[in-house]
Amino acid sequence: MNMTVPLELEKLSVKDRMILLEKIWSSLKQESDNLESPAWHEDVLAERRRKIESGEAEYVTLEELRRRKL
């Protein structure tokens, strides 16, 4: 079922949006056994594992990541 629900999230307080987000995550967690990761996820994880094991992985601090504004 494809469902579009018009939400005006910006009208909610930050606190209420955080509560809503937590409820959504909780509902997804309860159904996690029924969720399948796309096949490409395994490829991404394998490449990251390879980089870590070969010493090619690059690590950055949270502050550096914030500065990059990814």
N, C-alpha and C positions, 0 to 999 in steps of 0.2 A: 504494500500500500504506500503510495506516495502522498505525503501530507504536508501541506504548507500551512504553518500557523503564523499569522501576523503578530509579531511581538514588538513592543515598544520598550526594549530593554533600557534604553537611555533614560526612561522615566523612573526606573527603579533606582533605589539607593544602592551604593556599592555593597553595603551589608546584605541587602535583599538579593542582589545578583550573585553574591558569593554563596548564599544559602541555596539559591536555585541551582547553581553549578554543582554544589555538593550533592544535592538530591538527584541530579541527572547522573553524576558519576556513580552514586550508590545504586541507582536502578540499572546502569550498564554492568556494574560488577556482578549483580545478581544473575545476569544473563550471559556472563562471560564464557560459559561452556558452549554456548550456541554461536559465538562469534568466531569467524575464521579470518586470519590475517591474509592479506594478499600475498601471492607467491613472491613478489619482488621484495617483500620484507626480509625474507630469508637471505636473499642476495645481498641486501644492504648490511645485514648483521654479519654475514660471512666476510664481506670486505672490511668492515670495521675490526673484526676479530683478527684478520690477516695483518692489518696495519699495526695493531697493538702488538701482536706476536713478533713482527719483523722490526719493531722499533720505529716505524714510520708515523705512528699516530701523533697528532699534535694536540696538546692539552692547553686550555686557556682558563684563566680565572673567570669567575662570574662578572667581575668588574670589567675585564677586557671584553667579554662577550657583550656586555651592555654598551660599551663604547662603540663597538662595531655596528650596533643597531640593526642586527639581523632580522 
